């Protein structure tokens, strides 16, 4: 997932620069053209990434195969119920 990789890079940079406030992250929904930016605190992002199957999206954006796990005013966290990572669009469960 491109957005996810980009976000990991953003998080790394932010860590190097010792960001303490929120960092702009890309929405990881399954809409290919989505360019929505969500503001996430670095520690929150780390928390989200601790779970392999978690998807960070803008509020109300959908990720295929994922269910809503938690909501904040600025972003949603979804979790993919099957498989881990990258099954975005290509595969379809029977
Ligand atoms: Zn989106």
PDB file of the backbone (N, CA, C, O) and the ligand in Angstrom, with CONECT records:
HET     ZN  A 101       1
ATOM      1  N   UNK A   1       0.840  -1.204   0.000  1.00  0.00           N
ATOM      2  CA  UNK A   1       0.000   0.000   0.000  1.00  0.00           C
ATOM      3  C   UNK A   1       0.872   1.251   0.000  1.00  0.00           C
ATOM      4  O   UNK A   1       1.665   1.441   0.923  1.00  0.00           O
ATOM      5  N   UNK A   2       0.750   2.075  -0.975  1.00  0.00           N
ATOM      6  CA  UNK A   2       1.590   3.257  -1.091  1.00  0.00           C
ATOM      7  C   UNK A   2       1.443   4.222   0.066  1.00  0.00           C
ATOM      8  O   UNK A   2       2.429   4.691   0.634  1.00  0.00           O
ATOM      9  N   UNK A   3       0.202   4.511   0.407  1.00  0.00           N
ATOM     10  CA  UNK A   3      -0.049   5.500   1.456  1.00  0.00           C
ATOM     11  C   UNK A   3       0.593   5.058   2.760  1.00  0.00           C
ATOM     12  O   UNK A   3       1.155   5.854   3.513  1.00  0.00           O
ATOM     13  N   UNK A   4       0.489   3.773   2.992  1.00  0.00           N
ATOM     14  CA  UNK A   4       1.039   3.250   4.230  1.00  0.00           C
ATOM     15  C   UNK A   4       2.564   3.379   4.285  1.00  0.00           C
ATOM     16  O   UNK A   4       3.143   3.743   5.308  1.00  0.00           O
ATOM     17  N   UNK A   5       3.189   3.068   3.150  1.00  0.00           N
ATOM     18  CA  UNK A   5       4.644   3.225   3.080  1.00  0.00           C
ATOM     19  C   UNK A   5       5.039   4.681   3.258  1.00  0.00           C
ATOM     20  O   UNK A   5       5.984   5.002   3.978  1.00  0.00           O
ATOM     21  N   UNK A   6       4.306   5.543   2.595  1.00  0.00           N
ATOM     22  CA  UNK A   6       4.571   6.970   2.720  1.00  0.00           C
ATOM     23  C   UNK A   6       4.436   7.413   4.168  1.00  0.00           C
ATOM     24  O   UNK A   6       5.254   8.185   4.671  1.00  0.00           O
ATOM     25  N   UNK A   7       3.423   6.931   4.817  1.00  0.00           N
ATOM     26  CA  UNK A   7       3.195   7.307   6.208  1.00  0.00           C
ATOM     27  C   UNK A   7       4.326   6.823   7.119  1.00  0.00           C
ATOM     28  O   UNK A   7       4.751   7.525   8.036  1.00  0.00           O
ATOM     29  N   UNK A   8       4.791   5.630   6.847  1.00  0.00           N
ATOM     30  CA  UNK A   8       5.910   5.125   7.639  1.00  0.00           C
ATOM     31  C   UNK A   8       7.134   6.018   7.480  1.00  0.00           C
ATOM     32  O   UNK A   8       7.874   6.266   8.432  1.00  0.00           O
ATOM     33  N   UNK A   9       7.323   6.487   6.276  1.00  0.00           N
ATOM     34  CA  UNK A   9       8.459   7.368   6.028  1.00  0.00           C
ATOM     35  C   UNK A   9       8.267   8.712   6.739  1.00  0.00           C
ATOM     36  O   UNK A   9       9.197   9.270   7.323  1.00  0.00           O
ATOM     37  N   UNK A  10       7.041   9.204   6.670  1.00  0.00           N
ATOM     38  CA  UNK A  10       6.729  10.461   7.359  1.00  0.00           C
ATOM     39  C   UNK A  10       6.992  10.310   8.855  1.00  0.00           C
ATOM     40  O   UNK A  10       7.560  11.195   9.496  1.00  0.00           O
ATOM     41  N   UNK A  11       6.569   9.178   9.392  1.00  0.00           N
ATOM     42  CA  UNK A  11       6.745   8.944  10.826  1.00  0.00           C
ATOM     43  C   UNK A  11       8.218   8.907  11.197  1.00  0.00           C
ATOM     44  O   UNK A  11       8.626   9.443  12.227  1.00  0.00           O
ATOM     45  N   UNK A  12       9.011   8.268  10.346  1.00  0.00           N
ATOM     46  CA  UNK A  12      10.442   8.206  10.596  1.00  0.00           C
ATOM     47  C   UNK A  12      11.072   9.588  10.608  1.00  0.00           C
ATOM     48  O   UNK A  12      11.838   9.938  11.506  1.00  0.00           O
ATOM     49  N   UNK A  13      10.727  10.368   9.580  1.00  0.00           N
ATOM     50  CA  UNK A  13      11.220  11.741   9.495  1.00  0.00           C
ATOM     51  C   UNK A  13      10.823  12.531  10.721  1.00  0.00           C
ATOM     52  O   UNK A  13      11.643  13.207  11.343  1.00  0.00           O
ATOM     53  N   UNK A  14       9.567  12.436  11.052  1.00  0.00           N
ATOM     54  CA  UNK A  14       9.037  13.205  12.176  1.00  0.00           C
ATOM     55  C   UNK A  14       9.772  12.835  13.462  1.00  0.00           C
ATOM     56  O   UNK A  14      10.018  13.681  14.321  1.00  0.00           O
ATOM     57  N   UNK A  15      10.110  11.576  13.572  1.00  0.00           N
ATOM     58  CA  UNK A  15      10.812  11.120  14.757  1.00  0.00           C
ATOM     59  C   UNK A  15      12.207  11.719  14.810  1.00  0.00           C
ATOM     60  O   UNK A  15      12.668  12.168  15.860  1.00  0.00           O
ATOM     61  N   UNK A  16      12.874  11.719  13.658  1.00  0.00           N
ATOM     62  CA  UNK A  16      14.205  12.310  13.598  1.00  0.00           C
ATOM     63  C   UNK A  16      14.181  13.775  13.972  1.00  0.00           C
ATOM     64  O   UNK A  16      15.090  14.280  14.630  1.00  0.00           O
ATOM     65  N   UNK A  17      13.140  14.445  13.549  1.00  0.00           N
ATOM     66  CA  UNK A  17      13.022  15.874  13.812  1.00  0.00           C
ATOM     67  C   UNK A  17      12.386  16.142  15.172  1.00  0.00           C
ATOM     68  O   UNK A  17      12.151  17.291  15.546  1.00  0.00           O
ATOM     69  N   UNK A  18      12.117  15.088  15.888  1.00  0.00           N
ATOM     70  CA  UNK A  18      11.512  15.180  17.216  1.00  0.00           C
ATOM     71  C   UNK A  18      10.221  15.964  17.238  1.00  0.00           C
ATOM     72  O   UNK A  18      10.009  16.823  18.094  1.00  0.00           O
ATOM     73  N   UNK A  19       9.385  15.665  16.310  1.00  0.00           N
ATOM     74  CA  UNK A  19       8.048  16.248  16.279  1.00  0.00           C
ATOM     75  C   UNK A  19       7.281  15.831  17.519  1.00  0.00           C
ATOM     76  O   UNK A  19       7.259  14.655  17.880  1.00  0.00           O
ATOM     77  N   UNK A  20       6.665  16.778  18.154  1.00  0.00           N
ATOM     78  CA  UNK A  20       5.836  16.396  19.282  1.00  0.00           C
ATOM     79  C   UNK A  20       4.353  16.626  18.984  1.00  0.00           C
ATOM     80  O   UNK A  20       3.482  16.065  19.649  1.00  0.00           O
ATOM     81  N   UNK A  21       4.083  17.448  17.986  1.00  0.00           N
ATOM     82  CA  UNK A  21       2.686  17.691  17.669  1.00  0.00           C
ATOM     83  C   UNK A  21       2.225  16.721  16.591  1.00  0.00           C
ATOM     84  O   UNK A  21       2.928  15.766  16.259  1.00  0.00           O
ATOM     85  N   UNK A  22       1.069  16.968  16.063  1.00  0.00           N
ATOM     86  CA  UNK A  22       0.515  16.071  15.068  1.00  0.00           C
ATOM     87  C   UNK A  22       1.254  16.155  13.745  1.00  0.00           C
ATOM     88  O   UNK A  22       1.778  17.202  13.367  1.00  0.00           O
ATOM     89  N   UNK A  23       1.281  15.039  13.062  1.00  0.00           N
ATOM     90  CA  UNK A  23       2.006  14.925  11.808  1.00  0.00           C
ATOM     91  C   UNK A  23       0.988  14.640  10.699  1.00  0.00           C
ATOM     92  O   UNK A  23       0.061  13.855  10.900  1.00  0.00           O
ATOM     93  N   UNK A  24       1.154  15.273   9.528  1.00  0.00           N
ATOM     94  CA  UNK A  24       0.228  14.990   8.431  1.00  0.00           C
ATOM     95  C   UNK A  24       0.484  13.616   7.820  1.00  0.00           C
ATOM     96  O   UNK A  24       1.584  13.337   7.342  1.00  0.00           O
ATOM     97  N   UNK A  25      -0.528  12.767   7.839  1.00  0.00           N
ATOM     98  CA  UNK A  25      -0.430  11.426   7.277  1.00  0.00           C
ATOM     99  C   UNK A  25      -1.433  11.280   6.137  1.00  0.00           C
ATOM    100  O   UNK A  25      -2.439  11.987   6.078  1.00  0.00           O
ATOM    101  N   UNK A  26      -1.141  10.363   5.250  1.00  0.00           N
ATOM    102  CA  UNK A  26      -2.047  10.144   4.126  1.00  0.00           C
ATOM    103  C   UNK A  26      -3.139   9.149   4.502  1.00  0.00           C
ATOM    104  O   UNK A  26      -2.894   8.155   5.185  1.00  0.00           O
ATOM    105  N   UNK A  27      -4.333   9.438   4.043  1.00  0.00           N
ATOM    106  CA  UNK A  27      -5.448   8.526   4.226  1.00  0.00           C
ATOM    107  C   UNK A  27      -5.145   7.218   3.485  1.00  0.00           C
ATOM    108  O   UNK A  27      -4.697   7.229   2.339  1.00  0.00           O
ATOM    109  N   UNK A  28      -5.393   6.119   4.149  1.00  0.00           N
ATOM    110  CA  UNK A  28      -5.070   4.808   3.562  1.00  0.00           C
ATOM    111  C   UNK A  28      -6.308   4.058   3.095  1.00  0.00           C
ATOM    112  O   UNK A  28      -6.312   2.827   3.060  1.00  0.00           O
ATOM    113  N   UNK A  29      -7.339   4.774   2.743  1.00  0.00           N
ATOM    114  CA  UNK A  29      -8.565   4.120   2.292  1.00  0.00           C
ATOM    115  C   UNK A  29      -8.351   3.483   0.921  1.00  0.00           C
ATOM    116  O   UNK A  29      -7.303   3.671   0.302  1.00  0.00           O
ATOM    117  N   UNK A  30      -9.342   2.730   0.449  1.00  0.00           N
ATOM    118  CA  UNK A  30      -9.138   2.012  -0.809  1.00  0.00           C
ATOM    119  C   UNK A  30      -9.497   2.835  -2.037  1.00  0.00           C
ATOM    120  O   UNK A  30      -9.518   2.307  -3.149  1.00  0.00           O
ATOM    121  N   UNK A  31      -9.777   4.101  -1.856  1.00  0.00           N
ATOM    122  CA  UNK A  31     -10.030   4.986  -2.987  1.00  0.00           C
ATOM    123  C   UNK A  31      -8.685   5.415  -3.580  1.00  0.00           C
ATOM    124  O   UNK A  31      -7.929   6.142  -2.936  1.00  0.00           O
ATOM    125  N   UNK A  32      -8.381   4.966  -4.813  1.00  0.00           N
ATOM    126  CA  UNK A  32      -7.043   5.220  -5.372  1.00  0.00           C
ATOM    127  C   UNK A  32      -6.714   6.699  -5.489  1.00  0.00           C
ATOM    128  O   UNK A  32      -5.554   7.084  -5.343  1.00  0.00           O
ATOM    129  N   UNK A  33      -7.699   7.523  -5.748  1.00  0.00           N
ATOM    130  CA  UNK A  33      -7.427   8.937  -5.952  1.00  0.00           C
ATOM    131  C   UNK A  33      -7.471   9.762  -4.683  1.00  0.00           C
ATOM    132  O   UNK A  33      -7.343  10.986  -4.728  1.00  0.00           O
ATOM    133  N   UNK A  34      -7.649   9.111  -3.572  1.00  0.00           N
ATOM    134  CA  UNK A  34      -7.793   9.860  -2.322  1.00  0.00           C
ATOM    135  C   UNK A  34      -6.475  10.502  -1.922  1.00  0.00           C
ATOM    136  O   UNK A  34      -5.456   9.822  -1.801  1.00  0.00           O
ATOM    137  N   UNK A  35      -6.500  11.796  -1.721  1.00  0.00           N
ATOM    138  CA  UNK A  35      -5.303  12.516  -1.298  1.00  0.00           C
ATOM    139  C   UNK A  35      -5.547  13.210   0.041  1.00  0.00           C
ATOM    140  O   UNK A  35      -4.890  14.197   0.373  1.00  0.00           O
ATOM    141  N   UNK A  36      -6.477  12.692   0.780  1.00  0.00           N
ATOM    142  CA  UNK A  36      -6.827  13.333   2.033  1.00  0.00           C
ATOM    143  C   UNK A  36      -5.699  13.176   3.051  1.00  0.00           C
ATOM    144  O   UNK A  36      -5.117  12.102   3.197  1.00  0.00           O
ATOM    145  N   UNK A  37      -5.412  14.245   3.732  1.00  0.00           N
ATOM    146  CA  UNK A  37      -4.380  14.228   4.763  1.00  0.00           C
ATOM    147  C   UNK A  37      -5.050  14.244   6.126  1.00  0.00           C
ATOM    148  O   UNK A  37      -5.959  15.034   6.382  1.00  0.00           O
ATOM    149  N   UNK A  38      -4.593  13.372   6.982  1.00  0.00           N
ATOM    150  CA  UNK A  38      -5.118  13.349   8.339  1.00  0.00           C
ATOM    151  C   UNK A  38      -3.994  13.666   9.316  1.00  0.00           C
ATOM    152  O   UNK A  38      -2.855  13.242   9.120  1.00  0.00           O
ATOM    153  N   UNK A  39      -4.312  14.401  10.352  1.00  0.00           N
ATOM    154  CA  UNK A  39      -3.310  14.780  11.338  1.00  0.00           C
ATOM    155  C   UNK A  39      -3.309  13.776  12.487  1.00  0.00           C
ATOM    156  O   UNK A  39      -4.306  13.583  13.182  1.00  0.00           O
ATOM    157  N   UNK A  40      -2.158  13.153  12.656  1.00  0.00           N
ATOM    158  CA  UNK A  40      -2.051  12.111  13.676  1.00  0.00           C
ATOM    159  C   UNK A  40      -0.815  12.361  14.529  1.00  0.00           C
ATOM    160  O   UNK A  40       0.259  12.641  13.997  1.00  0.00           O
ATOM    161  N   UNK A  41      -0.953  12.265  15.816  1.00  0.00           N
ATOM    162  CA  UNK A  41       0.213  12.380  16.693  1.00  0.00           C
ATOM    163  C   UNK A  41       1.097  11.161  16.498  1.00  0.00           C
ATOM    164  O   UNK A  41       0.613  10.051  16.278  1.00  0.00           O
ATOM    165  N   UNK A  42       2.391  11.387  16.583  1.00  0.00           N
ATOM    166  CA  UNK A  42       3.348  10.326  16.298  1.00  0.00           C
ATOM    167  C   UNK A  42       3.138   9.092  17.179  1.00  0.00           C
ATOM    168  O   UNK A  42       3.187   7.959  16.700  1.00  0.00           O
ATOM    169  N   UNK A  43       2.907   9.325  18.454  1.00  0.00           N
ATOM    170  CA  UNK A  43       2.711   8.171  19.348  1.00  0.00           C
ATOM    171  C   UNK A  43       1.432   7.419  19.009  1.00  0.00           C
ATOM    172  O   UNK A  43       1.361   6.198  19.148  1.00  0.00           O
ATOM    173  N   UNK A  44       0.420   8.163  18.562  1.00  0.00           N
ATOM    174  CA  UNK A  44      -0.814   7.504  18.142  1.00  0.00           C
ATOM    175  C   UNK A  44      -0.567   6.660  16.888  1.00  0.00           C
ATOM    176  O   UNK A  44      -1.079   5.550  16.747  1.00  0.00           O
ATOM    177  N   UNK A  45       0.227   7.221  15.994  1.00  0.00           N
ATOM    178  CA  UNK A  45       0.530   6.500  14.768  1.00  0.00           C
ATOM    179  C   UNK A  45       1.271   5.198  15.074  1.00  0.00           C
ATOM    180  O   UNK A  45       0.973   4.148  14.503  1.00  0.00           O
ATOM    181  N   UNK A  46       2.227   5.286  15.971  1.00  0.00           N
ATOM    182  CA  UNK A  46       2.973   4.088  16.379  1.00  0.00           C
ATOM    183  C   UNK A  46       2.019   3.038  16.951  1.00  0.00           C
ATOM    184  O   UNK A  46       2.143   1.841  16.696  1.00  0.00           O
ATOM    185  N   UNK A  47       1.091   3.526  17.713  1.00  0.00           N
ATOM    186  CA  UNK A  47       0.103   2.650  18.332  1.00  0.00           C
ATOM    187  C   UNK A  47      -0.742   1.939  17.257  1.00  0.00           C
ATOM    188  O   UNK A  47      -1.020   0.743  17.347  1.00  0.00           O
ATOM    189  N   UNK A  48      -1.132   2.710  16.252  1.00  0.00           N
ATOM    190  CA  UNK A  48      -1.923   2.145  15.155  1.00  0.00           C
ATOM    191  C   UNK A  48      -1.109   1.090  14.407  1.00  0.00           C
ATOM    192  O   UNK A  48      -1.605   0.005  14.107  1.00  0.00           O
ATOM    193  N   UNK A  49       0.154   1.428  14.112  1.00  0.00           N
ATOM    194  CA  UNK A  49       0.997   0.523  13.327  1.00  0.00           C
ATOM    195  C   UNK A  49       1.425  -0.727  14.074  1.00  0.00           C
ATOM    196  O   UNK A  49       1.916  -1.686  13.479  1.00  0.00           O
ATOM    197  N   UNK A  50       1.231  -0.704  15.389  1.00  0.00           N
ATOM    198  CA  UNK A  50       1.562  -1.873  16.175  1.00  0.00           C
ATOM    199  C   UNK A  50       0.733  -3.081  15.715  1.00  0.00           C
ATOM    200  O   UNK A  50       1.165  -4.229  15.813  1.00  0.00           O
ATOM    201  N   UNK A  51      -0.442  -2.787  15.223  1.00  0.00           N
ATOM    202  CA  UNK A  51      -1.281  -3.838  14.676  1.00  0.00           C
ATOM    203  C   UNK A  51      -1.122  -3.863  13.167  1.00  0.00           C
ATOM    204  O   UNK A  51      -1.465  -2.901  12.480  1.00  0.00           O
ATOM    205  N   UNK A  52      -0.608  -4.951  12.667  1.00  0.00           N
ATOM    206  CA  UNK A  52      -0.340  -5.097  11.228  1.00  0.00           C
ATOM    207  C   UNK A  52      -1.526  -4.750  10.331  1.00  0.00           C
ATOM    208  O   UNK A  52      -1.369  -4.126   9.282  1.00  0.00           O
ATOM    209  N   UNK A  53      -2.691  -5.160  10.758  1.00  0.00           N
ATOM    210  CA  UNK A  53      -3.870  -5.049   9.901  1.00  0.00           C
ATOM    211  C   UNK A  53      -4.609  -3.727  10.016  1.00  0.00           C
ATOM    212  O   UNK A  53      -5.666  -3.551   9.410  1.00  0.00           O
ATOM    213  N   UNK A  54      -4.071  -2.813  10.774  1.00  0.00           N
ATOM    214  CA  UNK A  54      -4.780  -1.556  10.969  1.00  0.00           C
ATOM    215  C   UNK A  54      -4.611  -0.629   9.776  1.00  0.00           C
ATOM    216  O   UNK A  54      -3.552  -0.570   9.150  1.00  0.00           O
ATOM    217  N   UNK A  55      -5.676   0.086   9.483  1.00  0.00           N
ATOM    218  CA  UNK A  55      -5.679   1.017   8.367  1.00  0.00           C
ATOM    219  C   UNK A  55      -6.094   2.385   8.898  1.00  0.00           C
ATOM    220  O   UNK A  55      -7.109   2.526   9.580  1.00  0.00           O
ATOM    221  N   UNK A  56      -5.296   3.371   8.574  1.00  0.00           N
ATOM    222  CA  UNK A  56      -5.586   4.735   8.983  1.00  0.00           C
ATOM    223  C   UNK A  56      -6.344   5.450   7.873  1.00  0.00           C
ATOM    224  O   UNK A  56      -5.855   5.532   6.746  1.00  0.00           O
ATOM    225  N   UNK A  57      -7.514   5.961   8.173  1.00  0.00           N
ATOM    226  CA  UNK A  57      -8.267   6.681   7.141  1.00  0.00           C
ATOM    227  C   UNK A  57      -8.814   7.994   7.683  1.00  0.00           C
ATOM    228  O   UNK A  57      -8.894   8.210   8.892  1.00  0.00           O
ATOM    229  N   UNK A  58      -9.184   8.856   6.758  1.00  0.00           N
ATOM    230  CA  UNK A  58      -9.913  10.056   7.140  1.00  0.00           C
ATOM    231  C   UNK A  58     -11.291   9.617   7.636  1.00  0.00           C
ATOM    232  O   UNK A  58     -11.763   8.539   7.272  1.00  0.00           O
ATOM    233  N   UNK A  59     -11.937  10.434   8.457  1.00  0.00           N
ATOM    234  CA  UNK A  59     -13.245  10.044   8.981  1.00  0.00           C
ATOM    235  C   UNK A  59     -14.225   9.708   7.855  1.00  0.00           C
ATOM    236  O   UNK A  59     -14.413  10.498   6.929  1.00  0.00           O
ATOM    237  N   UNK A  60     -14.838   8.545   7.944  1.00  0.00           N
ATOM    238  CA  UNK A  60     -15.860   8.158   6.974  1.00  0.00           C
ATOM    239  C   UNK A  60     -15.326   7.504   5.712  1.00  0.00           C
ATOM    240  O   UNK A  60     -16.113   7.012   4.902  1.00  0.00           O
ATOM    241  N   UNK A  61     -14.022   7.483   5.520  1.00  0.00           N
ATOM    242  CA  UNK A  61     -13.468   6.826   4.333  1.00  0.00           C
ATOM    243  C   UNK A  61     -13.417   5.317   4.563  1.00  0.00           C
ATOM    244  O   UNK A  61     -13.166   4.846   5.672  1.00  0.00           O
ATOM    245  N   UNK A  62     -13.659   4.585   3.500  1.00  0.00           N
ATOM    246  CA  UNK A  62     -13.737   3.135   3.632  1.00  0.00           C
ATOM    247  C   UNK A  62     -12.485   2.447   3.120  1.00  0.00           C
ATOM    248  O   UNK A  62     -11.897   2.865   2.123  1.00  0.00           O
ATOM    249  N   UNK A  63     -12.090   1.408   3.795  1.00  0.00           N
ATOM    250  CA  UNK A  63     -11.018   0.557   3.293  1.00  0.00           C
ATOM    251  C   UNK A  63     -11.624  -0.811   3.049  1.00  0.00           C
ATOM    252  O   UNK A  63     -12.323  -1.364   3.898  1.00  0.00           O
ATOM    253  N   UNK A  64     -11.343  -1.341   1.878  1.00  0.00           N
ATOM    254  CA  UNK A  64     -11.954  -2.601   1.494  1.00  0.00           C
ATOM    255  C   UNK A  64     -11.597  -3.721   2.458  1.00  0.00           C
ATOM    256  O   UNK A  64     -10.427  -3.922   2.784  1.00  0.00           O
ATOM    257  N   UNK A  65     -12.589  -4.434   2.901  1.00  0.00           N
ATOM    258  CA  UNK A  65     -12.341  -5.566   3.778  1.00  0.00           C
ATOM    259  C   UNK A  65     -12.010  -5.199   5.211  1.00  0.00           C
ATOM    260  O   UNK A  65     -11.654  -6.063   6.013  1.00  0.00           O
ATOM    261  N   UNK A  66     -12.127  -3.917   5.535  1.00  0.00           N
ATOM    262  CA  UNK A  66     -11.769  -3.487   6.890  1.00  0.00           C
ATOM    263  C   UNK A  66     -13.009  -3.031   7.652  1.00  0.00           C
ATOM    264  O   UNK A  66     -13.954  -2.484   7.082  1.00  0.00           O
ATOM    265  N   UNK A  67     -12.972  -3.267   8.921  1.00  0.00           N
ATOM    266  CA  UNK A  67     -14.074  -2.813   9.770  1.00  0.00           C
ATOM    267  C   UNK A  67     -13.583  -1.688  10.673  1.00  0.00           C
ATOM    268  O   UNK A  67     -12.409  -1.623  11.038  1.00  0.00           O
ATOM    269  N   UNK A  68     -14.498  -0.820  11.016  1.00  0.00           N
ATOM    270  CA  UNK A  68     -14.151   0.316  11.860  1.00  0.00           C
ATOM    271  C   UNK A  68     -13.756  -0.157  13.246  1.00  0.00           C
ATOM    272  O   UNK A  68     -14.483  -0.910  13.894  1.00  0.00           O
ATOM    273  N   UNK A  69     -12.607   0.292  13.683  1.00  0.00           N
ATOM    274  CA  UNK A  69     -12.135  -0.128  14.991  1.00  0.00           C
ATOM    275  C   UNK A  69     -12.269   1.006  16.007  1.00  0.00           C
ATOM    276  O   UNK A  69     -12.803   0.802  17.098  1.00  0.00           O
ATOM    277  N   UNK A  70     -11.794   2.174  15.660  1.00  0.00           N
ATOM    278  CA  UNK A  70     -11.979   3.303  16.561  1.00  0.00           C
ATOM    279  C   UNK A  70     -12.053   4.590  15.759  1.00  0.00           C
ATOM    280  O   UNK A  70     -11.577   4.669  14.627  1.00  0.00           O
ATOM    281  N   UNK A  71     -12.652   5.577  16.363  1.00  0.00           N
ATOM    282  CA  UNK A  71     -12.869   6.848  15.691  1.00  0.00           C
ATOM    283  C   UNK A  71     -12.348   7.982  16.541  1.00  0.00           C
ATOM    284  O   UNK A  71     -12.528   7.993  17.759  1.00  0.00           O
ATOM    285  N   UNK A  72     -11.706   8.930  15.901  1.00  0.00           N
ATOM    286  CA  UNK A  72     -11.346  10.168  16.591  1.00  0.00           C
ATOM    287  C   UNK A  72     -11.896  11.302  15.734  1.00  0.00           C
ATOM    288  O   UNK A  72     -12.329  11.065  14.606  1.00  0.00           O
ATOM    289  N   UNK A  73     -11.888  12.513  16.244  1.00  0.00           N
ATOM    290  CA  UNK A  73     -12.407  13.629  15.436  1.00  0.00           C
ATOM    291  C   UNK A  73     -11.624  13.833  14.145  1.00  0.00           C
ATOM    292  O   UNK A  73     -12.168  14.372  13.182  1.00  0.00           O
ATOM    293  N   UNK A  74     -10.369  13.419  14.101  1.00  0.00           N
ATOM    294  CA  UNK A  74      -9.556  13.706  12.919  1.00  0.00           C
ATOM    295  C   UNK A  74      -9.282  12.497  12.033  1.00  0.00           C
ATOM    296  O   UNK A  74      -8.946  12.661  10.860  1.00  0.00           O
ATOM    297  N   UNK A  75      -9.417  11.307  12.560  1.00  0.00           N
ATOM    298  CA  UNK A  75      -9.181  10.130  11.727  1.00  0.00           C
ATOM    299  C   UNK A  75      -9.918   8.913  12.279  1.00  0.00           C
ATOM    300  O   UNK A  75     -10.357   8.893  13.429  1.00  0.00           O
ATOM    301  N   UNK A  76     -10.038   7.907  11.426  1.00  0.00           N
ATOM    302  CA  UNK A  76     -10.613   6.625  11.830  1.00  0.00           C
ATOM    303  C   UNK A  76      -9.516   5.561  11.774  1.00  0.00           C
ATOM    304  O   UNK A  76      -8.567   5.667  10.996  1.00  0.00           O
ATOM    305  N   UNK A  77      -9.664   4.557  12.597  1.00  0.00           N
ATOM    306  CA  UNK A  77      -8.786   3.400  12.494  1.00  0.00           C
ATOM    307  C   UNK A  77      -9.655   2.207  12.138  1.00  0.00           C
ATOM    308  O   UNK A  77     -10.634   1.904  12.821  1.00  0.00           O
ATOM    309  N   UNK A  78      -9.284   1.544  11.067  1.00  0.00           N
ATOM    310  CA  UNK A  78     -10.002   0.363  10.629  1.00  0.00           C
ATOM    311  C   UNK A  78      -9.094  -0.847  10.716  1.00  0.00           C
ATOM    312  O   UNK A  78      -7.869  -0.727  10.732  1.00  0.00           O
ATOM    313  N   UNK A  79      -9.704  -1.994  10.771  1.00  0.00           N
ATOM    314  CA  UNK A  79      -8.886  -3.200  10.818  1.00  0.00           C
ATOM    315  C   UNK A  79      -9.350  -4.187   9.765  1.00  0.00           C
ATOM    316  O   UNK A  79     -10.536  -4.495   9.647  1.00  0.00           O
ATOM    317  N   UNK A  80      -8.387  -4.671   9.007  1.00  0.00           N
ATOM    318  CA  UNK A  80      -8.686  -5.672   7.990  1.00  0.00           C
ATOM    319  C   UNK A  80      -8.879  -7.003   8.695  1.00  0.00           C
ATOM    320  O   UNK A  80      -8.018  -7.455   9.450  1.00  0.00           O
ATOM    321  N   UNK A  81     -10.010  -7.616   8.439  1.00  0.00           N
ATOM    322  CA  UNK A  81     -10.332  -8.818   9.193  1.00  0.00           C
ATOM    323  C   UNK A  81      -9.605 -10.051   8.693  1.00  0.00           C
ATOM    324  O   UNK A  81      -9.358 -10.978   9.464  1.00  0.00           O
ATOM    325  N   UNK A  82      -9.262 -10.077   7.433  1.00  0.00           N
ATOM    326  CA  UNK A  82      -8.573 -11.248   6.901  1.00  0.00           C
ATOM    327  C   UNK A  82      -7.209 -10.840   6.337  1.00  0.00           C
ATOM    328  O   UNK A  82      -7.000  -9.676   5.994  1.00  0.00           O
ATOM    329  N   UNK A  83      -6.303 -11.779   6.245  1.00  0.00           N
ATOM    330  CA  UNK A  83      -4.959 -11.584   5.688  1.00  0.00           C
ATOM    331  C   UNK A  83      -4.265 -10.352   6.238  1.00  0.00           C
ATOM    332  O   UNK A  83      -4.905  -9.485   6.834  1.00  0.00           O
ATOM    333  N   UNK A  84      -2.970 -10.275   6.041  1.00  0.00           N
ATOM    334  CA  UNK A  84      -2.312  -9.072   6.488  1.00  0.00           C
ATOM    335  C   UNK A  84      -1.632  -8.337   5.350  1.00  0.00           C
ATOM    336  O   UNK A  84      -0.909  -8.907   4.533  1.00  0.00           O
ATOM    337  N   UNK A  85      -1.903  -7.049   5.341  1.00  0.00           N
ATOM    338  CA  UNK A  85      -1.212  -6.135   4.458  1.00  0.00           C
ATOM    339  C   UNK A  85      -1.357  -6.364   2.963  1.00  0.00           C
ATOM    340  O   UNK A  85      -1.127  -7.472   2.480  1.00  0.00           O
ATOM    341  N   UNK A  86      -1.727  -5.348   2.241  1.00  0.00           N
ATOM    342  CA  UNK A  86      -1.574  -5.331   0.814  1.00  0.00           C
ATOM    343  C   UNK A  86      -2.614  -6.042  -0.033  1.00  0.00           C
ATOM    344  O   UNK A  86      -2.533  -5.987  -1.260  1.00  0.00           O
ATOM    345  N   UNK A  87      -3.578  -6.700   0.569  1.00  0.00           N
ATOM    346  CA  UNK A  87      -4.614  -7.348  -0.238  1.00  0.00           C
ATOM    347  C   UNK A  87      -5.641  -6.304  -0.655  1.00  0.00           C
ATOM    348  O   UNK A  87      -6.826  -6.410  -0.338  1.00  0.00           O
ATOM    349  N   UNK A  88      -5.176  -5.333  -1.347  1.00  0.00           N
ATOM    350  CA  UNK A  88      -6.041  -4.201  -1.678  1.00  0.00           C
ATOM    351  C   UNK A  88      -6.477  -4.249  -3.137  1.00  0.00           C
ATOM    352  O   UNK A  88      -5.762  -3.802  -4.035  1.00  0.00           O
ATOM    353  N   UNK A  89      -7.659  -4.798  -3.349  1.00  0.00           N
ATOM    354  CA  UNK A  89      -8.188  -4.788  -4.702  1.00  0.00           C
ATOM    355  C   UNK A  89      -7.907  -6.063  -5.469  1.00  0.00           C
ATOM    356  O   UNK A  89      -8.814  -6.625  -6.084  1.00  0.00           O
ATOM    357  N   UNK A  90      -6.684  -6.525  -5.447  1.00  0.00           N
ATOM    358  CA  UNK A  90      -6.298  -7.684  -6.232  1.00  0.00           C
ATOM    359  C   UNK A  90      -7.086  -8.934  -5.918  1.00  0.00           C
ATOM    360  O   UNK A  90      -7.747  -9.510  -6.782  1.00  0.00           O
ATOM    361  N   UNK A  91      -7.004  -9.341  -4.675  1.00  0.00           N
ATOM    362  CA  UNK A  91      -7.659 -10.588  -4.287  1.00  0.00           C
ATOM    363  C   UNK A  91      -9.074 -10.359  -3.795  1.00  0.00           C
ATOM    364  O   UNK A  91      -9.407  -9.288  -3.287  1.00  0.00           O
ATOM    365  N   UNK A  92      -9.876 -11.353  -3.950  1.00  0.00           N
ATOM    366  CA  UNK A  92     -11.210 -11.267  -3.398  1.00  0.00           C
ATOM    367  C   UNK A  92     -11.483 -12.559  -2.637  1.00  0.00           C
ATOM    368  O   UNK A  92     -11.263 -13.644  -3.176  1.00  0.00           O
ATOM    369  N   UNK A  93     -11.941 -12.469  -1.436  1.00  0.00           N
ATOM    370  CA  UNK A  93     -12.209 -13.692  -0.689  1.00  0.00           C
ATOM    371  C   UNK A  93     -13.452 -14.366  -1.223  1.00  0.00           C
ATOM    372  O   UNK A  93     -14.426 -13.705  -1.583  1.00  0.00           O
ATOM    373  N   UNK A  94     -13.412 -15.671  -1.272  1.00  0.00           N
ATOM    374  CA  UNK A  94     -14.477 -16.428  -1.910  1.00  0.00           C
ATOM    375  C   UNK A  94     -15.831 -16.253  -1.235  1.00  0.00           C
ATOM    376  O   UNK A  94     -16.821 -16.838  -1.675  1.00  0.00           O
TER     377      UNK A  94
HETATM  378 ZN    ZN A 101      -9.467   8.355   1.853  1.00  0.00          ZN
END
